[in-house]
Amino acid sequence: MSALLEIRHVTRRFGGLVANSDVSFDVAPGEIVGLIGPNGAGKTTLFNALVGIYPPSEGEVIFNGQPIAGWKPHRIAKAGLTKTFQNVALFAESTVLDNVVTGGLVNRSLPEARALAARILDRVGLRAIADKRAGDLSFPERARVEVARALCTEPKLLLLDEVMAALTPIEMEEIITLVRGLRDEGMTFVVVEHHMKAVMKLCERLVVLNFGEKIADGTPEQITRNQKVLDAYLGAGFSTDAEAH
């Protein structure tokens, strides 16, 4: 099966700072891939490079057979690749429904986007708060609205950036169930997450970054036995019963 996303030797520089260095990996259709590593490893920067916020300084990004490095973010979103934002920035004075509608406007007219947003709110369990002001939401509610807004762009591949931060174990389980269900409906995911128990449960494959470079790529079982990863991130004696910090 050909890859849906191909990342080829991607480097991203900010002046003299190299945030990503020669990163390469593929994501196949229907995969849930975890992107893990210490704070400052370059995970969010790579996500931003993939969706056009900070285009790669070097290297190629091929999505659904098309080279997209250098495309504007709205064009990449229209093609089916989008991300959630770690620092959720909703329109505080607007309703939950209207926030989600903004994602739908990437590909649809306003009436179509509103109908799609209503269906997505049902799908993610937010219909009951559709008319609530976004500024009055709890953090877990805001995170779920951010996921709903990204889903409203109708992505083929969704990059989830720390959507389980500050969630309770029950709320994390709900997100895991949602992501698995969406994958079964045909979506593909790359997930940045620090809750390692959740990552190991959700993802079939993990890519590990450290100081901007890829240091490992394999199944959760392989990654937890990889000495480079243990030294750089997980720590000696790691088990999924203990979270990585």
MINU-612768 format. One record per atom (N, C-alpha, C): x, y, z; residue number from 1. Coordinates in pm, whole numbers. Layout:
<pts>
PT    east   north      up  num
PT       X       Y       Z  NUM
...
</pts>
This chain:
<pts>
PT    east   north      up  num
PT      84    -120       0    1
PT       0       0       0    1
PT      88     125       0    1
PT      60     219     -91    2
PT     140     341     -98    2
PT     108     430      21    2
PT     206     513      58    3
PT     191     600     174    3
PT      94     713     143    3
PT      17     754     245    4
PT     -67     872     233    4
PT      18     998     255    4
PT     111     989     350    5
PT     201    1101     381    5
PT     345    1051     375    5
PT     427    1123     297    6
PT     570    1091     288    6
PT     649    1214     331    6
PT     728    1198     435    7
PT     813    1306     487    7
PT     956    1269     448    7
PT    1019    1351     365    8
PT    1149    1317     307    8
PT    1253    1422     344    8
PT    1342    1387     438    9
PT    1459    1469     472    9
PT    1419    1613     508    9
PT    1314    1625     589   10
PT    1263    1758     625   10
PT    1352    1821     733   10
PT    1398    1940     702   11
PT    1474    2023     796   11
PT    1403    2158     808   11
PT    1391    2206     931   12
PT    1333    2339     952   12
PT    1425    2421    1041   12
PT    1470    2533     987   13
PT    1560    2622    1062   13
PT    1488    2751    1097   13
PT    1520    2805    1213   14
PT    1480    2940    1252   14
PT    1608    3015    1281   14
PT    1661    3088    1182   15
PT    1792    3149    1198   15
PT    1897    3040    1217   15
PT    1970    3049    1327   16
PT    2072    2949    1355   16
PT    2020    2826    1427   16
PT    1892    2827    1467   17
PT    1834    2713    1539   17
PT    1779    2611    1441   17
PT    1823    2488    1454   18
PT    1770    2380    1371   18
PT    1666    2305    1455   18
PT    1537    2327    1424   19
PT    1429    2267    1503   19
PT    1398    2125    1458   19
PT    1409    2100    1327   20
PT    1397    1964    1271   20
PT    1515    1942    1179   20
PT    1574    1823    1185   21
PT    1694    1795    1106   21
PT    1681    1663    1033   21
PT    1662    1670     901   22
PT    1666    1552     814   22
PT    1569    1443     860   22
PT    1444    1482     888   23
PT    1343    1388     937   23
PT    1273    1321     818   23
PT    1267    1188     822   24
PT    1199    1112     717   24
PT    1116    1000     779   24
PT     991     990     740   25
PT     909     872     767   25
PT     782     881     684   25
PT     716     766     668   26
PT     591     757     593   26
PT     476     725     687   26
PT     356     761     645   27
PT     234     724     716   27
PT     140     661     614   27
PT     100     538     639   28
PT      12     466     547   28
PT    -134     500     575   28
PT    -222     488     476   29
PT    -364     511     501   29
PT    -416     421     612   29
PT    -491     480     705   30
PT    -551     403     813   30
PT    -462     381     933   30
PT    -339     431     931   31
PT    -250     417    1046   31
PT    -284     520    1154   31
PT    -252     485    1279   32
PT    -247     582    1388   32
PT    -103     580    1438   32
PT     -28     684    1404   33
PT     114     691    1436   33
PT     135     793    1548   33
PT     210     755    1649   34
PT     245     847    1756   34
PT     378     913    1728   34
PT     386    1044    1751   35
PT     511    1118    1739   35
PT     548    1165    1879   35
PT     653    1107    1935   36
PT     686    1132    2075   36
PT     829    1181    2089   36
PT     860    1231    2208   37
PT     993    1279    2239   37
PT     986    1385    2347   37
PT    1101    1426    2399   38
PT    1103    1524    2507   38
PT    1049    1660    2463   38
PT    1015    1746    2558   39
PT     981    1884    2526   39
PT    1097    1946    2448   39
PT    1064    2020    2342   40
PT    1168    2082    2261   40
PT    1228    1992    2157   40
PT    1173    1872    2139   41
PT    1229    1777    2042   41
PT    1196    1813    1898   41
PT    1097    1903    1877   42
PT    1063    1944    1741   42
PT     934    1885    1688   42
PT     851    1830    1776   43
PT     729    1762    1732   43
PT     626    1861    1674   43
PT     595    1967    1750   44
PT     497    2064    1702   44
PT     552    2141    1582   44
PT     682    2168    1580   45
PT     743    2234    1464   45
PT     725    2149    1339   45
PT     744    2018    1351   46
PT     723    1930    1236   46
PT     578    1934    1190   46
PT     484    1928    1284   47
PT     342    1940    1248   47
PT     318    2071    1171   47
PT     375    2182    1222   48
PT     355    2311    1156   48
PT     417    2314    1017   48
PT     529    2244     999   49
PT     591    2235     866   49
PT     502    2155     770   49
PT     439    2050     821   50
PT     355    1965     736   50
PT     233    2039     686   50
PT     174    2127     769   51
PT      50    2194     729   51
PT      75    2336     674   51
PT     202    2372     653   52
PT     231    2497     584   52
PT     245    2620     669   52
PT     239    2606     802   53
PT     253    2724     888   53
PT     397    2775     883   53
PT     493    2681     898   54
PT     634    2711     876   54
PT     684    2612     772   54
PT     688    2647     644   55
PT     729    2550     542   55
PT     869    2496     570   55
PT     898    2373     528   56
PT    1032    2318     549   56
PT    1140    2406     487   56
PT    1253    2418     556   57
PT    1368    2486     498   57
PT    1432    2399     390   57
PT    1426    2268     413   58
PT    1476    2170     315   58
PT    1387    2047     322   58
PT    1389    1968     216   59
PT    1318    1842     216   59
PT    1182    1849     147   59
PT    1117    1735     139   60
PT     990    1722      69   60
PT     881    1670     162   60
PT     760    1716     139   61
PT     641    1659     203   61
PT     546    1622      89   61
PT     513    1494      81   62
PT     424    1446     -25   62
PT     299    1391      41   62
PT     185    1450       5   63
PT      58    1409      64   63
PT     -36    1362     -46   63
PT     -83    1239     -30   64
PT    -176    1182    -127   64
PT    -120    1192    -269   64
PT      12    1171    -280   65
PT      78    1170    -410   65
PT     122    1304    -463   65
PT      95    1413    -390   66
PT     129    1548    -436   66
PT     234    1612    -347   66
PT     339    1670    -403   67
PT     435    1748    -323   67
PT     366    1875    -273   67
PT     364    1895    -141   68
PT     289    2008     -84   68
PT     378    2107     -10   68
PT     507    2081       3   69
PT     596    2175      74   69
PT     591    2309       3   69
PT     563    2415      78   70
PT     552    2548      21   70
PT     409    2591      -8   70
PT     314    2497      -2   71
PT     173    2535     -19   71
PT     128    2618     102   71
PT      29    2705      80   72
PT     -32    2781     189   72
PT    -118    2687     276   72
PT    -132    2719     406   73
PT    -208    2630     496   73
PT    -350    2600     448   73
PT    -422    2699     393   74
PT    -560    2673     353   74
PT    -565    2575     236   74
PT    -465    2579     148   75
PT    -461    2485      35   75
PT    -432    2343      84   75
PT    -343    2332     183   76
PT    -311    2201     240   76
PT    -434    2144     312   76
PT    -504    2230     388   77
PT    -626    2186     456   77
PT    -731    2141     355   77
PT    -744    2214     246   78
PT    -842    2179     142   78
PT    -808    2044      79   78
PT    -677    2013      73   79
PT    -633    1884      17   79
PT    -659    1767     112   79
PT    -684    1798     241   80
PT    -718    1692     335   80
PT    -619    1666     447   80
PT    -527    1759     471   81
PT    -430    1745     581   81
PT    -445    1865     673   81
PT    -478    1839     799   82
PT    -494    1949     893   82
PT    -450    1907    1032   82
PT    -440    2004    1124   83
PT    -394    1976    1259   83
PT    -479    2048    1361   83
PT    -480    1993    1482   84
PT    -533    2067    1596   84
PT    -420    2151    1653   84
PT    -457    2249    1735   85
PT    -356    2337    1793   85
PT    -343    2310    1942   85
PT    -217    2297    1986   86
PT    -188    2266    2126   86
PT    -244    2375    2217   86
PT    -228    2501    2176   87
PT    -286    2612    2251   87
PT    -418    2649    2183   87
PT    -525    2589    2234   88
PT    -656    2603    2170   88
PT    -697    2750    2168   88
PT    -730    2800    2049   89
PT    -769    2941    2034   89
PT    -906    2947    1967   89
PT   -1010    2933    2047   90
PT   -1146    2942    1994   90
PT   -1191    3087    1992   90
PT   -1297    3114    1917   91
PT   -1359    3246    1918   91
PT   -1448    3252    2042   91
PT   -1400    3320    2145   92
PT   -1461    3312    2278   92
PT   -1605    3360    2281   92
PT   -1638    3460    2200   93
PT   -1773    3517    2204   93
PT   -1871    3440    2116   93
PT   -1821    3347    2036   94
PT   -1908    3269    1947   94
PT   -1949    3137    2013   94
PT   -2053    3077    1961   95
PT   -2099    2949    2014   95
PT   -2006    2836    1971   95
PT   -2022    2723    2037   96
PT   -1948    2603    1999   96
PT   -1976    2569    1852   96
PT   -2103    2571    1815   97
PT   -2140    2538    1676   97
PT   -2071    2632    1578   97
PT   -2073    2762    1605   98
PT   -2013    2856    1511   98
PT   -1861    2839    1503   98
PT   -1797    2802    1613   99
PT   -1654    2773    1608   99
PT   -1624    2655    1517   99
PT   -1706    2552    1527  100
PT   -1683    2432    1445  100
PT   -1714    2462    1298  100
PT   -1815    2545    1273  101
PT   -1851    2583    1135  101
PT   -1732    2642    1061  101
PT   -1645    2718    1131  102
PT   -1531    2781    1063  102
PT   -1443    2679     993  102
PT   -1430    2558    1050  103
PT   -1353    2453     983  103
PT   -1419    2408     853  103
PT   -1552    2401     853  104
PT   -1624    2355     736  104
PT   -1616    2449     617  104
PT   -1586    2576     644  105
PT   -1580    2675     535  105
PT   -1459    2655     444  105
PT   -1366    2566     483  106
PT   -1253    2533     397  106
PT   -1302    2473     265  106
PT   -1404    2388     273  107
PT   -1449    2315     155  107
PT   -1596    2337     119  107
PT   -1674    2403     205  108
PT   -1819    2406     184  108
PT   -1876    2546     199  108
PT   -1996    2563     144  109
PT   -2070    2688     165  109
PT   -2115    2696     310  109
PT   -2158    2814     354  110
PT   -2199    2832     493  110
PT   -2314    2738     533  110
PT   -2422    2725     455  111
PT   -2528    2632     495  111
PT   -2479    2487     504  111
PT   -2395    2447     409  112
PT   -2340    2310     412  112
PT   -2249    2292     533  112
PT   -2167    2394     562  113
PT   -2075    2387     676  113
PT   -2152    2376     807  113
PT   -2264    2448     820  114
PT   -2343    2442     943  114
PT   -2404    2302     961  114
PT   -2452    2244     852  115
PT   -2510    2110     860  115
PT   -2402    2007     896  115
PT   -2284    2021     835  116
PT   -2173    1930     865  116
PT   -2128    1946    1010  116
PT   -2118    2071    1057  117
PT   -2075    2096    1195  117
PT   -2171    2033    1295  117
PT   -2299    2041    1267  118
PT   -2398    1979    1357  118
PT   -2379    1828    1363  118
PT   -2351    1766    1248  119
PT   -2328    1621    1246  119
PT   -2201    1584    1324  119
PT   -2098    1667    1309  120
PT   -1972    1638    1378  120
PT   -1987    1657    1529  120
PT   -2062    1758    1571  121
PT   -2086    1774    1715  121
PT   -2156    1652    1773  121
PT   -2248    1595    1697  122
PT   -2310    1469    1739  122
PT   -2205    1359    1752  122
PT   -2115    1352    1651  123
PT   -2017    1244    1644  123
PT   -1919    1250    1761  123
PT   -1884    1371    1805  124
PT   -1786    1384    1913  124
PT   -1849    1406    2050  124
PT   -1982    1398    2056  125
PT   -2051    1406    2185  125
PT   -2066    1546    2240  125
PT   -2077    1647    2152  126
PT   -2087    1785    2198  126
PT   -2219    1852    2160  126
PT   -2313    1779    2106  127
PT   -2438    1841    2062  127
PT   -2506    1916    2176  127
PT   -2495    1865    2299  128
PT   -2564    1928    2413  128
PT   -2512    2068    2443  128
PT   -2388    2099    2401  129
PT   -2334    2232    2430  129
PT   -2314    2314    2302  129
PT   -2383    2278    2195  130
PT   -2367    2346    2066  130
PT   -2391    2496    2075  130
PT   -2483    2538    2161  131
PT   -2517    2681    2172  131
PT   -2445    2752    2286  131
PT   -2355    2681    2352  132
PT   -2280    2740    2463  132
PT   -2172    2833    2409  132
PT   -2148    2943    2480  133
PT   -2042    3037    2443  133
PT   -1906    2970    2465  133
PT   -1819    2977    2364  134
PT   -1691    2906    2372  134
PT   -1606    2954    2488  134
PT   -1619    3082    2523  135
PT   -1541    3136    2634  135
PT   -1580    3079    2769  135
PT   -1695    3012    2777  136
PT   -1742    2954    2903  136
PT   -1710    2805    2917  136
PT   -1636    2749    2821  137
PT   -1609    2605    2822  137
PT   -1497    2569    2918  137
PT   -1504    2447    2970  138
PT   -1392    2391    3047  138
PT   -1280    2355    2950  138
PT   -1159    2329    3004  139
PT   -1048    2292    2916  139
PT   -1077    2165    2837  139
PT   -1128    2057    2900  140
PT   -1159    1938    2820  140
PT   -1261    1964    2710  140
PT   -1360    2048    2738  141
PT   -1458    2083    2635  141
PT   -1392    2159    2521  141
PT   -1304    2254    2554  142
PT   -1235    2331    2450  142
PT   -1151    2240    2361  142
PT   -1082    2143    2424  143
PT   -1000    2050    2347  143
PT   -1086    1969    2249  143
PT   -1202    1927    2294  144
PT   -1289    1848    2208  144
PT   -1348    1934    2095  144
PT   -1377    2060    2125  145
PT   -1425    2152    2020  145
PT   -1314    2173    1916  145
PT   -1190    2184    1961  146
PT   -1079    2198    1867  146
PT   -1070    2076    1774  146
PT   -1091    1957    1828  147
PT   -1093    1836    1745  147
PT   -1210    1842    1647  147
PT   -1326    1883    1695  148
PT   -1444    1892    1608  148
PT   -1421    1992    1495  148
PT   -1361    2106    1527  149
PT   -1334    2208    1424  149
PT   -1240    2152    1317  149
PT   -1136    2078    1360  150
PT   -1044    2017    1264  150
PT   -1116    1912    1179  150
PT   -1203    1834    1242  151
PT   -1278    1732    1167  151
PT   -1370    1796    1063  151
PT   -1415    1917    1090  152
PT   -1507    1984     998  152
PT   -1438    2026     868  152
PT   -1304    2025     865  153
PT   -1233    2048     740  153
PT   -1234    1923     651  153
PT   -1289    1814     703  154
PT   -1300    1685     632  154
PT   -1163    1629     593  154
PT   -1075    1613     694  155
PT    -939    1568     663  155
PT    -932    1420     628  155
PT    -835    1389     541  156
PT    -797    1249     519  156
PT    -698    1208     628  156
PT    -612    1304     668  157
PT    -513    1279     773  157
PT    -520    1395     872  157
PT    -537    1361     999  158
PT    -548    1462    1105  158
PT    -429    1448    1200  158
PT    -361    1561    1223  159
PT    -250    1568    1317  159
PT    -305    1619    1450  159
PT    -298    1537    1553  160
PT    -353    1571    1683  160
PT    -238    1613    1776  160
PT    -238    1739    1818  161
PT    -128    1793    1898  161
PT    -172    1810    2043  161
PT    -137    1712    2126  162
PT    -161    1717    2271  162
PT    -309    1735    2306  162
PT    -396    1664    2238  163
PT    -539    1682    2267  163
PT    -579    1617    2399  163
PT    -492    1532    2455  164
PT    -525    1467    2582  164
PT    -460    1534    2703  164
PT    -394    1647    2680  165
PT    -333    1720    2792  165
PT    -440    1763    2891  165
PT    -415    1741    3019  166
PT    -503    1783    3129  166
PT    -637    1709    3133  166
PT    -650    1599    3060  167
PT    -773    1521    3066  167
PT    -764    1416    3176  167
PT    -877    1379    3230  168
PT    -883    1268    3326  168
PT    -867    1136    3250  168
PT    -836    1026    3320  169
PT    -827     896    3252  169
PT    -955     860    3177  169
PT   -1071     892    3232  170
PT   -1197     863    3162  170
PT   -1209     945    3035  170
PT   -1173    1074    3042  171
PT   -1179    1161    2923  171
PT   -1079    1116    2817  171
PT    -960    1069    2861  172
PT    -862    1016    2766  172
PT    -916     894    2695  172
PT    -982     808    2769  173
PT   -1040     687    2710  173
PT   -1145     724    2605  173
PT   -1220     829    2631  174
PT   -1321     874    2534  174
PT   -1254     922    2405  174
PT   -1142     994    2417  175
PT   -1070    1041    2298  175
PT   -1013     922    2221  175
PT    -956     825    2293  176
PT    -901     706    2228  176
PT   -1010     633    2150  176
PT   -1127     618    2212  177
PT   -1240     552    2145  177
PT   -1283     630    2021  177
PT   -1288     764    2033  178
PT   -1327     848    1921  178
PT   -1228     833    1805  178
PT   -1098     841    1834  179
PT    -996     833    1729  179
PT   -1001     696    1661  179
PT   -1012     591    1740  180
PT   -1021     457    1680  180
PT   -1144     444    1590  180
PT   -1256     500    1636  181
PT   -1378     495    1557  181
PT   -1364     570    1426  181
PT   -1300     687    1430  182
PT   -1279     765    1308  182
PT   -1182     694    1214  182
PT   -1082     629    1270  183
PT    -991     550    1186  183
PT   -1067     437    1116  183
PT   -1158     373    1188  184
PT   -1238     265    1128  184
PT   -1328     318    1016  184
PT   -1357     450    1021  185
PT   -1438     513     916  185
PT   -1351     566     801  185
PT   -1219     546     809  186
PT   -1133     579     696  186
PT   -1030     688     718  186
PT   -1024     746     838  187
PT    -927     852     862  187
PT    -792     797     907  187
PT    -689     880     892  188
PT    -552     848     931  188
PT    -507     955    1031  188
PT    -422     915    1126  189
PT    -383    1007    1233  189
PT    -233    1001    1261  189
PT    -176    1118    1292  190
PT     -47    1125    1360  190
PT     -72    1203    1489  190
PT     -25    1148    1601  191
PT     -62    1198    1733  191
PT      63    1238    1811  191
PT      71    1365    1852  192
PT     172    1409    1949  192
PT     108    1405    2086  192
PT     171    1333    2178  193
PT     111    1316    2310  193
PT     218    1278    2411  193
PT     207    1333    2534  194
PT     301    1300    2642  194
PT     248    1191    2736  194
PT     119    1164    2731  195
PT      63    1057    2815  195
PT      98     923    2752  195
PT     205     862    2800  196
PT     257     745    2731  196
PT     165     624    2741  196
PT      92     612    2850  197
PT      -2     500    2860  197
PT    -106     510    2749  197
PT    -156     631    2726  198
PT    -255     653    2619  198
PT    -193     630    2483  198
PT     -70     679    2461  199
PT      -2     662    2332  199
PT      17     514    2300  199
PT      64     439    2399  200
PT      90     297    2376  200
PT     -40     221    2345  200
PT    -148     267    2405  201
PT    -277     202    2382  201
PT    -336     237    2246  201
PT    -316     363    2204  202
PT    -381     413    2084  202
PT    -304     381    1956  202
PT    -172     391    1961  203
PT     -91     392    1838  203
PT     -32     255    1807  203
PT     -34     220    1679  204
PT      28      95    1635  204
PT     177     113    1610  204
PT     218     239    1591  205
PT     357     267    1557  205
PT     396     400    1618  205
PT     522     411    1658  206
PT     573     534    1719  206
PT     698     581    1646  206
PT     704     712    1623  207
PT     824     777    1571  207
PT     875     867    1683  207
PT    1005     859    1712  208
PT    1062     933    1826  208
PT    1159    1039    1775  208
PT    1136    1163    1819  209
PT    1228    1273    1790  209
PT    1305    1311    1915  209
PT    1429    1354    1895  210
PT    1510    1409    2004  210
PT    1603    1513    1943  210
PT    1603    1634    1998  211
PT    1681    1745    1944  211
PT    1658    1760    1794  211
PT    1531    1743    1751  212
PT    1496    1766    1611  212
PT    1523    1652    1516  212
PT    1587    1545    1564  213
PT    1622    1433    1476  213
PT    1539    1311    1511  213
PT    1508    1230    1411  214
PT    1440    1103    1435  214
PT    1542    1003    1490  214
PT    1511     945    1607  215
PT    1604     849    1666  215
PT    1548     707    1668  215
PT    1418     692    1639  216
PT    1360     557    1639  216
PT    1226     560    1567  216
PT    1185     443    1516  217
PT    1058     426    1446  217
PT    1022     279    1458  217
PT     912     249    1527  218
PT     876     108    1542  218
PT     747      91    1621  218
PT     715     -33    1652  219
PT     596     -62    1731  219
PT     618     -14    1875  219
PT     510       6    1952  220
PT     529      44    2093  220
PT     621     -52    2168  220
PT     609    -181    2139  221
PT     694    -280    2207  221
PT     841    -258    2172  221
PT     868    -232    2044  222
PT    1007    -208    2002  222
PT    1061     -79    2064  222
PT     977      24    2068  223
PT    1022     154    2119  223
PT    1055     145    2268  223
PT     976      71    2345  224
PT    1001      62    2489  224
PT    1126     -21    2521  224
PT    1179     -90    2421  225
PT    1304    -166    2441  225
PT    1424     -98    2375  225
PT    1400      18    2312  226
PT    1507      86    2239  226
PT    1589     170    2337  226
PT    1717     138    2348  227
PT    1800     204    2448  227
PT    1815     354    2423  227
PT    1822     394    2295  228
PT    1831     537    2263  228
PT    1709     612    2316  228
PT    1592     551    2301  229
PT    1468     616    2345  229
PT    1461     619    2497  229
PT    1502     510    2561  230
PT    1503     505    2707  230
PT    1596     612    2763  230
PT    1713     630    2700  231
PT    1809     728    2747  231
PT    1759     871    2724  231
PT    1695     894    2608  232
PT    1658    1031    2570  232
PT    1526    1076    2631  232
PT    1435     980    2657  233
PT    1299    1022    2688  233
PT    1230     939    2795  233
PT    1218     810    2773  234
PT    1132     731    2861  234
PT    1193     703    2997  234
PT    1327     689    3001  235
PT    1394     663    3128  235
PT    1406     515    3158  235
PT    1504     481    3238  236
PT    1526     341    3276  236
PT    1407     290    3356  236
PT    1374     166    3333  237
PT    1263     106    3408  237
PT    1126     153    3364  237
PT    1118     213    3243  238
PT     990     263    3196  238
PT     888     149    3183  238
PT     764     179    3224  239
PT     651      92    3192  239
PT     531     182    3167  239
PT     430     132    3101  240
PT     314     214    3072  240
PT     232     244    3196  240
PT     268     187    3309  241
PT     201     221    3435  241
PT     251     356    3489  241
PT     368     400    3436  242
PT     425     529    3479  242
PT     435     620    3358  242
PT     393     742    3374  243
PT     396     836    3263  243
PT     537     892    3245  243
PT     569     924    3117  244
PT     694     995    3088  244
PT     673    1143    3110  244
PT     771    1208    3166  245
PT     760    1352    3191  245
PT     879    1422    3125  245
</pts>
